[in-house]
Amino acid sequence: MNTWQMKWPAWFGLLFFIGMMSAGYYYNLTFVQFGLIDLGVRLVGMETRQVVTAMALLALITSLVSVVTGLGMMKLGWSASFYIKLRLAFGVILGLTVLTGAAPAIRTGTGFLTWIVLASAALGIAVPVTFGLTVDLVPVRLRGYAGAFITAAAYFPAAVLSPDWTVENFASGLVWLMAGGAAVLGVMAFAPLGFIRQLAAHHSQPSYAHGRFIRRGRDGTPYVRRSLVVLFVLMFGIYFVDSLGFLRLAETPYFFEAAWQSQELQPRLVIGITHVIAALVAGVLYRALSEKELFLWIFGIFGLVHLMYSLSLRGVSASGPTLSEPVMYAVAVSLYTVINFAIWADISTPHTITRNTALGVALSAWTATFFSTALALQMSEMGIPLETHLRIVDSLAFLFFLLVAGLVFFAPLGRPKKGIPSP
Amino acid sequence: MKRIHLLWLGILLVSASACSGPADQPGIYSGTLVLGNRHVFDPGTVLPGALLILEGEVELPAETAVDGPVFLLNGSLLLGGSVRGDISLLGGQLVTARGAVILGDVRVGSGQVDISPGTSLTGEILSGPASGLQPEEIFPRQSLENALMRLLPQVLLLPGAAFLAARFLPRPVSRVRRAALHHPISAAAMGLLAGVVGLVFFVVIAFTLILIPVTMLGLAVGFLSIGFGWIALGTALGDWIASRLGRSQVPSASALGTLLLLVGLNLLALLPWVGDWIFLTGLIVPLGAVVLTRFGLREYVPEADPEDDLSLS
């Protein structure tokens, strides 16, 4: 049976997953990434450095809670339970809705830090729980496309609809969205609906259960190749390079106010449309290319973007801010975001998905964010100018590019060798 | 060493040797490019070659000179010195001070010009169609005449190349053809990514001036890739026609198919609304197929689908 013959509950599950994940990622891109900085600096009166340190703390706690939750769920056998994941997701979204609604009322540093700790705990649980639903709701063959739609649906509104980056603006829009999402999750998690029972059985079907990179041994035991451990390093590298560069660019009104925070709609619209097109391209290429070839493109584009920014600062290229840099940035970000939404489930079985997504998302995304934030602060403290900062990021991207190029050309994939058991 | 490694090595060597020339012979790529900010040149400065202003403010006071033409796309130029060539405006603002010298015409396609009475202008101020800078002249609209002009070099070169490729490189051509015809969406996605990123990359490195040869090489490789892709698709079309006519699939069929493909693609490009998109598709699909197969050096085989059971029994 092909994709077009999927029955409506399967389509509902797929669309629900895309909606849930895109809303979650939109929340992360807007409220967590910029709303909290506005809250800390403008409403609480903290220094930018203190707020950024608190954001690094958020990344660290999220990472730790995520790993503990993912491993714990796997040990307890909850990883394959659709209903437990749904109920946990319901609790987490409910908690985050309350926290988001309360955030604009915070006026003290202690309140801000308490909010950070509670929110990071909720986000940490959310990572393995929501990503873990992939094996129940997204067929393996559609994971690249699902990642593409999630990325497009999250980045387009984040780029186009958010000129006013205040915590009140973000919270007022998101609370209703999250409350609606929590209500749907509550119904799905607790109401005895027949089609939900059908969705709960998906993970026992091969078309959902065994990710693209899962192989089977002679005795039928599923495993993933040892070489895929390099995925964690590469995703860490991508997030690190992206975050290290973007943190500094976000502090540079010269670039930022001409692009992501432009008062005019057109630049933001161009960036948003680029995100959508690049996400769709990535969705197709996710199955068309090996993951290392995709990483090669991503690091290459990141290297190119930071080269463009540093040339711009040096006056060699466009000295005035142009849209070419943020547009290429959007291409790179969309490519890796699509991969991030698809790849952890594709190295997992229903029993290992919470552990693998927790390790993957926590160790690559959140830990990289923590380290890059700390490093960016340190570099700023040392008085390293923007141009040098971008050149360092560019060098890192180029280094990773060369590393992946070596892997692509001299250790091609497609040769199943020794693997790590994936029970 | 595999052929692909040799190919990369060759490209690197050619690039390196191409780059070494200009570094030893300063002046070959002389010119000034201004893309932003305010730049005031000191008296006595002589800018070699053309001055291209894309954005920003440029002030050339008395006793400065531009040893070539000036192109103003946006931004502003305050001229008090001399320009040894034409000044062409596609936008922005040109203001001359008393004593400024222009040894050529001032061509105004768009933008504002304020020539002070004390300016010495050898040529004329040309605006409108006489300037040769009207948008339709720079970016000509699609017309049968333009399509034929674009088609001419293609039909002169590619059918012959298709004949040779089908005769001497049948396997690479077949691999590209299979990638384009059996996986058109993957090829289109790959072609779009490679085309956009490649173009931006080569334009960016051209700003360094020293790497302009690499840019030219890269663009040549890009055109070669699209041409090779067209040959592969033309071969498929030629073979199909030959089989319908009960003839054998010979290199001449590839040449004929490529010719028909190019004529058809250029004619379809004339269609209103959809013509440009059809032509763009005709560029990115073959380009993507060539990239996916690495110039036909490998067979493109996508990942196998997982066990195909999406039922909800």
Contacts between the chains, C-beta under 8 A, distances in Angstrom:
chain1	res1	chain2	res2	distance
A	1	B	308	6.7
A	1	B	309	6.3
A	1	B	310	5.2
A	1	B	311	5.0
A	2	B	308	6.8
A	2	B	310	7.3
A	3	B	310	6.5
A	5	B	310	6.9
A	5	B	311	7.5
A	6	B	310	4.8
A	6	B	312	7.9
A	7	B	311	7.3
A	7	B	312	4.9
A	9	B	312	6.0
A	10	B	310	6.4
A	10	B	312	5.9
A	139	B	306	7.9
A	139	B	310	5.5
A	140	B	306	4.3
A	141	B	305	5.3
A	141	B	306	6.0
A	141	B	308	8.0
A	198	B	312	4.9
A	201	B	312	7.7
A	202	B	312	7.7
A	205	B	309	5.7
A	205	B	310	7.7
A	205	B	311	7.9
A	206	B	306	6.4
A	206	B	307	3.8
A	206	B	309	6.1
A	207	B	306	5.6
A	207	B	307	5.8
A	207	B	308	6.5
A	207	B	309	4.8
A	207	B	310	5.2
A	210	B	306	6.6
A	210	B	307	7.8
A	212	B	303	6.3
A	212	B	306	7.0
A	277	B	192	7.8
A	280	B	189	7.7
A	281	B	189	4.5
A	281	B	192	5.8
A	281	B	193	5.4
A	284	B	185	5.6
A	284	B	186	5.8
A	284	B	188	7.9
A	284	B	189	3.9
A	285	B	186	7.1
A	285	B	189	5.2
A	285	B	190	6.4
A	285	B	193	6.9
A	287	B	186	7.7
A	287	B	302	6.1
A	287	B	303	5.6
A	288	B	183	7.0
A	288	B	186	3.7
A	288	B	189	6.7
A	288	B	190	6.6
A	288	B	292	7.2
A	288	B	302	5.5
A	289	B	190	7.7
A	297	B	193	6.7
A	297	B	197	7.3
A	300	B	197	7.3
A	301	B	197	6.0
A	304	B	197	7.1
A	304	B	200	6.7
A	304	B	201	5.6
A	304	B	204	6.7
A	307	B	204	6.5
A	308	B	200	7.9
A	308	B	204	5.6
A	311	B	204	6.8
A	311	B	207	6.1
A	311	B	208	7.8
A	312	B	35	8.0
A	312	B	36	8.0
A	315	B	35	7.8
A	315	B	36	7.7
A	315	B	37	6.9
A	316	B	207	5.4
A	316	B	208	6.5
A	317	B	35	6.2
A	317	B	204	6.6
A	317	B	207	4.4
A	318	B	35	4.0
A	318	B	36	6.0
A	318	B	54	6.9
A	318	B	55	6.8
A	319	B	34	7.7
A	319	B	35	5.0
A	319	B	36	3.0
A	319	B	37	4.5
A	319	B	55	7.3
A	319	B	56	6.2
A	320	B	35	6.4
A	320	B	36	3.1
A	320	B	37	6.9
A	320	B	55	4.7
A	320	B	56	6.3
A	324	B	200	6.7
A	328	B	197	7.6
A	328	B	200	6.1
A	331	B	193	7.8
A	331	B	196	7.3
A	331	B	197	7.2
A	409	B	4	7.5
A	409	B	5	6.9
A	409	B	8	7.9
